[in-house]
Amino acid sequence: MTYQTHIARITNLIADQNGTWDAISPESVARMRLQNRFATGLDIARYTAAIMRKDMAAYDADPAHYTQSLGCWHGFIAQQKMISIKKHFGTTDRRYLYLSGWMVAAMRSEFGPLPDQSMHEKTSVPALIEELYTFLRQADARELGMMFRDVDAARAAGNAIEEQRLLNAIENHQTHVVPIIADIDAGFGNAEATYLLARKMIEAGACALQIENQVSDEKQCGHQDGKVTVPHEDFLAKVRACRYAFLELGVEDGIIVTRTDSLGAGLTKQIAVSKEAGDLGDQYNSYLDCEEIDPATAQNGDVILNRNGKLLRPKRLPSNLFQFRAGSGEDRCVMDCIASLQNGADLLWIETEKPHIEQIAGMVDRIREVVPNAKLVYNNSPSFNWTLNFRQQVFDAWVEEGKDVYAYDRARLMSVDYDGTALADEADERIRTFQADSARRAGIFHHLITLPTYHTAALSTDNLAKEYFGEAGMLGYVKGVQRKEIREGIACVKHQNMSGSDLGDDHKEYFAGEAALKAGGAHNTMNQFAA
């Protein structure tokens, strides 16, 4: 409903109360309603799912319309990110949030910092989703609150043109609430456990769940060794559990992102069940590293496969894990992705060991031979050394083109000695255009950085500590932080306003009128930042 429609309906509602509600201001209620647009997390999930579906269709029509996100480990970080996006670009279109299981484990677990191995409390994941949206909704309330104050000021000044401009801006206000792609890891247990957690995450507001094909109790970070995958049927049961959760809660266009770790996972915990040659189980088992045996040489406890009339013994490690054939990772990734898309997944995630467009595109081309509109979510990971990787890619390209690379040592290309060179400049340009180039060539619909705000928090804290505790003293804070906030228009320089002080004052005035004891008077030091 529009601002004026809210006011009209509430006016009629108050009139029906025989005078007992006459102290209630219809316009104040309308303002509070607009400042609290989403009553529940499910309202958010339905709203943002529709946004993602629209964006996916736009990308299918033109891959220049790819989407982006940054991983956020706290609601305040997410809020400041979206405020910044609106300030710099005027719209939140095609910008999302990413919720990283790594950052939940490392920063939000009651156990303290943990590795990315699904050891943190799974309840902390929906709790963070709820927190993220609480802060985004507060950003809406704050921004609209300032607009309402400006309306009142325009009215007081008799400026009808400015009042109408502001009312139009209020009607067309774009919310800070955007889609979250939320990491459910490997499902935190069996399919029932996955369903229960998925339901909580959706109820908190998640419209997109990302789930990976690792063994739940052996789960590893995607950029670490020792990853163990599960047969497709086990994984697809969890994919279906997520879909059931979406459908049960009425989020009928919820998005499931299926991640394959097969490129870097050389192990499996179990042999897949196969009922006939060529089924998913048989395909999965076909990549096992096996040796042909004679029945007479079979040993006690051997697992034996029958393939094409031959008896094969998969190589089993002392850990009771089975290993895949070396070099089979890309083939398994392609198979994983096709199976996921044919069984209800909406988007794919292929975890790679480096950001190389042609490596990704080679797999996507094969997937699209079967599913033409296959699309990826891609992790622009801080685990990659982007500078070194792209300088080496340029070095290799120059060698192939016959260019002189005598001045460069490929193994030392990370060195500051090469900064500002032609090779470094070309590498930086490839990094700059990586997202657009890979969206066009490799089917990447969504680019995210999993852990950026983890690193920015560490970097900014290091810079401040170095200056403040050194010779700069207080100037280290003033010059390095506050002066930049003022000059660059950072909203939280007025931290009282950012935390809701003005919102609270507005409510006090609604509730108590002239008797309200408000914090935002002439002696509030926040007024020093008005200039």
C-alpha positions, 0 to 999 in steps of 0.5 A, a space after each residue: 500500500 502507498 503512504 496515503 493509502 495507509 493513512 486513509 485506512 488507519 484514519 478509518 480504523 481509528 474513527 471506529 473506536 468511539 474516540 478511545 484511539 483519538 490520540 493515535 496519529 494515522 500518519 505516525 502509524 503509516 510511517 511505522 508500517 513503511 519502516 517495517 515493511 517485512 513482518 516475518 522472515 518468510 515475507 523476506 524469503 518470498 520477496 527476495 526469491 522473486 528478485 533472484 528468479 527475475 535476475 536469473 532470467 535477465 542473465 539468461 537474456 544477457 550475461 552482462 547482467 550478472 549479480 554480485 555479493 560479499 560475505 558478511 559475518 555480522 548484521 552491521 557489516 551487511 547493513 553498512 555494505 547495503 547503505 554504501 551500495 545505495 550511496 554510490 550506485 543509487 540502487 541495490 539491483 543485482 547486489 546480494 549478501 552471502 552467508 559463509 559457513 566458514 565465517 560462521 565457524 570462525 567468528 560466530 560459534 560459541 566454541 570460539 574460532 573453529 575451522 570450516 568443518 561443520 563443528 559450529 552450532 547449526 543454530 548459529 546459521 539461521 540466527 545470523 540470517 535473522 541478524 542480517 535482516 534485522 540490520 537491513 530492516 533497521 537501515 530502511 527504518 533509519 533512511 525513511 525516518 530521515 525522509 519523514 523528518 524532511 517532510 515535516 521540515 518542508 511542511 513547517 517551511 511551507 515548501 509544498 514542492 519539496 514536500 511533494 518531492 519527498 513524498 514521491 521519494 518515499 513512495 519509490 523507496 528501495 529497501 536495503 533488504 536483498 537476497 541472501 545466498 546462505 551456506 548450509 554446508 553439507 547439511 549437518 547430518 542426514 537428510 532429516 537434519 538438513 530439512 530441519 536446518 533448511 526450514 529454520 534458515 528459510 523462516 529466518 529469511 533465506 531465499 537461496 540455500 547452498 549445499 555441498 556434496 561432501 560427507 557431513 561428518 568429514 566436511 572440509 573447507 573447499 580450499 583445504 585437502 582431505 575432502 570426501 564426497 558422497 554418492 549422488 543419491 545421498 546428496 540428492 536426498 538432501 537437495 530434495 529435503 531443501 526443496 521440501 522445506 521451501 515448499 512446506 513454507 510457501 516459498 515456491 520459487 526458493 533457490 537451491 545452489 548445489 556445490 561440487 567439491 569433486 575437483 579437489 576431492 579425491 576420496 569417497 566414504 562409500 561405494 554407491 548403490 548401482 542397480 543397472 549399468 550406467 545409472 548414477 551409482 555406476 557412473 560414480 563408481 566408475 571413477 574409483 581407482 580399482 585393480 582387476 583381481 582373480 577371485 582366487 586372490 580376493 582377501 578377507 574384507 575386500 569390496 569387489 565390483 563387477 564391471 563388464 564381466 571383470 572383478 575389480 577391487 577399489 583401492 581402500 585406504 587405512 582410513 576406510 576411505 576409497 580413492 578416485 583415479 587421479 585426474 578424474 576431478 573435472 569429469 566428476 564435476 561435470 557429472 555432479 552438476 548435470 545430476 544436480 540440475 536434473 534433480 531440482 537444483 537451480 544454480 551450480 557452484 564448482 569449487 576450483 583451486 584457482 580463478 581460471 576462466 577457461 578451466 571453468 568454461 571447459 566444464 560449463 561447456 560440457 554441462 550446457 551440452 545437456 542443460 543449456 541454461 546451466 548457471 554458476 555461482 562462483 567463489 572469488 575466493 580470498 584463498 586464491 592468491 589473485 595477484 600471483 595467479 593472474 601474473 602467472 597466467 599472463 606470463 604463460 600467455 606471453 610465452 605461448 605468444 612468443 613474447 620476451 619474458 626474460 625480465 620475469 621470474 615466474 616463481 617470483 611474480 608476487 614480488 613488489 619488484 614487478 609492480 608497475 611492469 607491463 606484465 603486472 598491469 595486464 594481470 591487474 586488468 584481467 583481474 578487473 574484468 574477471 567477473 564480466 569476462 567469466 560471466 560472459 564466457 563461463 556461465 557465471 550468474 553470481 560472483 561472490 567473495 566468501 570472506 572479504 569482510 573478515 579480511 577488511 576488519 583485520 586490515 583496518 584494525 591493524 592500520 588503526 592499531 599501528 597509528 593509534 598506539 604509535 607516535 600518531 596517537 589520537 591523530 591516528 584515529 582522527 586522520 585515518 578514520 573520523 576525518 575520512 568518514 566525514 569527508 566521504 559521507 560515511 553514514 555511521 560517523 553519526 553513530 548515535 543516529 546509526 544505532 537508532 537514537 533518532 528512531 527512538 526519539 520519533 517513537 517517543 514523540 508518537 507515544 508521549 507528544 510534547 512530554 517526550 524526553 528526547 535524546 536528539 536535542 541541542 546538546 547532543 554531540 552528534 550535531 557537531 557532524 551537521 556541517 
